[in-house]
C-alpha cells in the first residue's frame, strides 16, 4: 500500500539507545536521576546528535527516580549521606552503573514486545538493550531560582 506523498523508510539497524539525566544541585549533589530509551537508526554519530538534541529538553517528559539508597557519599563536613551521588562521578565510566544501574535495568525491561508478519505468520519480537548501549548523559542543574538547566555535552 502506498500513500500519496510518502516514501518507505527502511530501518537497517534499529538500535535501542539511552538518554540519562542526573539532577544536581549547585554543590553537585545528585539525589535523583531519569532516563529514556529510544530506538534510532543510522550511524553512531547521527544517533549521538539526535540524543544530544533531545537531552536538552526531553528530561521534562520522563519520570525521575531517587538515587538508590545503596549509594553513599561522604560530604565535605564528614557526614555520610545515603541515596546521594555527585556530579563528579559522571566523569568515571564505572560509576555510571552505580548511579544509573537500577534505572537502566527498568528501562530495558520496559521495552515493549512487537509483532511482525513473516510468510503470513505473526511473530513476537523484542529489541534488546545492548550490553554497552550508546548513551548521552546530561547533568540537569537545579538552580535556587527554580530553573532546570541541562548541561549538554558537545
C-alpha positions as CSV (number, residue, x, y, z in Angstrom):
1,X,0.0,0.0,0.0
2,X,1.3,3.4,-0.9
3,X,0.0,6.7,0.2
4,X,0.4,9.9,-1.8
5,X,3.5,11.9,-0.9
6,X,5.0,9.2,1.3
7,X,8.1,7.1,0.9
8,X,9.1,3.9,2.7
9,X,11.9,4.4,5.3
10,X,13.5,1.0,5.8
11,X,15.3,0.6,9.1
12,X,18.6,-1.0,8.5
13,X,19.9,-1.4,12.1
14,X,17.4,-0.1,14.6
15,X,19.2,0.1,18.0
16,X,18.0,0.9,21.5
17,X,19.9,3.9,22.8
18,X,19.6,6.0,26.0
19,X,19.5,9.5,27.3
20,X,20.3,9.6,31.0
21,X,19.9,12.7,33.3
22,X,21.4,13.3,36.7
23,X,19.8,16.2,38.6
24,X,22.5,18.1,40.5
25,X,22.1,20.9,43.0
26,X,24.6,23.8,43.0
27,X,27.0,21.8,45.2
28,X,27.0,18.9,42.7
29,X,24.9,16.5,44.8
30,X,22.7,14.2,42.8
31,X,19.7,12.8,44.6
32,X,17.6,11.9,41.5
33,X,18.0,10.6,38.0
34,X,15.9,10.0,34.9
35,X,16.3,8.2,31.6
36,X,14.6,7.5,28.4
37,X,15.1,4.7,25.9
38,X,14.8,5.4,22.2
39,X,15.2,3.3,19.1
40,X,17.3,5.0,16.5
41,X,18.7,4.0,13.1
42,X,21.8,5.3,11.3
43,X,25.4,5.9,12.2
44,X,26.6,6.3,15.8
45,X,27.4,10.0,15.0
46,X,23.8,10.5,13.8
47,X,22.3,8.8,16.9
48,X,24.5,10.8,19.3
49,X,23.5,14.0,17.5
50,X,19.8,13.1,18.0
51,X,20.3,12.1,21.6
52,X,22.2,15.4,22.4
53,X,19.4,17.4,20.8
54,X,16.8,15.6,22.8
55,X,18.7,15.7,26.0
56,X,18.3,19.5,26.3
57,X,14.6,19.3,27.0
58,X,13.3,15.7,27.0
59,X,14.1,15.3,30.7
60,X,10.9,17.2,31.2
61,X,8.9,14.4,29.6
62,X,10.1,11.5,31.7
63,X,9.6,10.5,35.4
64,X,12.6,10.8,37.7
65,X,13.5,8.4,40.5
66,X,15.6,8.7,43.6
67,X,19.2,7.5,43.5
68,X,19.5,4.1,45.1
69,X,19.8,4.2,48.9
70,X,22.8,1.8,48.5
71,X,24.8,4.6,47.0
72,X,26.5,6.5,49.8
73,X,28.6,9.7,49.8
74,X,30.6,11.5,52.5
75,X,30.0,15.2,52.3
76,X,32.6,17.9,52.9
77,X,31.6,18.0,56.6
78,X,32.3,14.3,57.0
79,X,28.7,13.2,57.3
80,X,27.6,10.1,55.3
81,X,24.7,10.6,53.0
82,X,22.6,7.7,51.7
83,X,20.9,7.8,48.3
84,X,23.2,10.6,47.1
85,X,25.8,10.7,44.3
86,X,27.9,13.6,43.0
87,X,28.1,15.1,39.5
88,X,31.9,14.4,39.5
89,X,31.0,10.6,39.4
90,X,29.9,11.1,35.8
91,X,33.4,11.5,34.6
92,X,34.3,8.0,35.8
93,X,32.7,5.4,33.5
94,X,32.5,2.7,36.1
95,X,30.4,4.9,38.4
96,X,27.5,5.1,35.8
97,X,26.4,1.6,36.8
98,X,26.3,2.7,40.5
99,X,24.3,5.9,39.8
100,X,22.1,4.6,36.9
101,X,22.1,0.8,37.1
102,X,18.6,0.2,38.5
103,X,17.2,2.8,36.2
104,X,18.8,1.2,33.1
105,X,17.5,-2.2,34.2
106,X,14.0,-0.8,34.4
107,X,14.2,0.9,31.0
108,X,15.5,-2.3,29.4
109,X,12.7,-4.3,31.0
110,X,10.1,-1.9,29.7
111,X,10.9,-2.3,26.0
112,X,7.6,-3.4,24.6
113,X,7.1,-6.6,22.5
114,X,6.3,-6.0,18.8
115,X,4.7,-8.1,16.1
116,X,5.8,-8.8,12.6
117,X,4.3,-10.9,9.9
118,X,6.7,-13.4,8.2
119,X,5.1,-15.5,5.4
120,X,1.6,-14.9,6.8
121,X,2.5,-15.9,10.3
122,X,2.8,-13.4,13.1
123,X,5.9,-13.5,15.2
124,X,6.5,-11.7,18.5
125,X,9.9,-10.0,18.9
126,X,11.5,-7.6,21.3
127,X,14.5,-5.3,20.8
128,X,17.1,-5.9,23.5
129,X,19.2,-3.1,25.0
130,X,22.9,-3.8,24.1
131,X,25.3,-4.7,26.9
132,X,27.0,-1.3,26.4
133,X,24.3,0.9,24.9
134,X,25.0,4.2,23.1
135,X,24.3,6.8,25.7
136,X,24.3,10.5,26.3
137,X,24.4,11.5,30.0
138,X,23.4,15.1,30.8
139,X,23.6,16.9,34.1
140,X,20.5,18.9,34.9
141,X,21.4,21.8,37.2
142,X,18.7,22.5,39.8
143,X,19.2,26.2,40.5
144,X,18.0,28.1,43.5
145,X,15.5,30.2,41.5
146,X,13.7,27.0,40.2
147,X,15.4,26.9,36.8
148,X,16.4,23.5,35.5
149,X,19.4,23.8,33.1
150,X,20.6,20.9,31.0
151,X,24.4,20.8,30.7
152,X,24.6,19.2,27.2
153,X,27.9,17.7,26.2
154,X,29.5,18.8,22.9
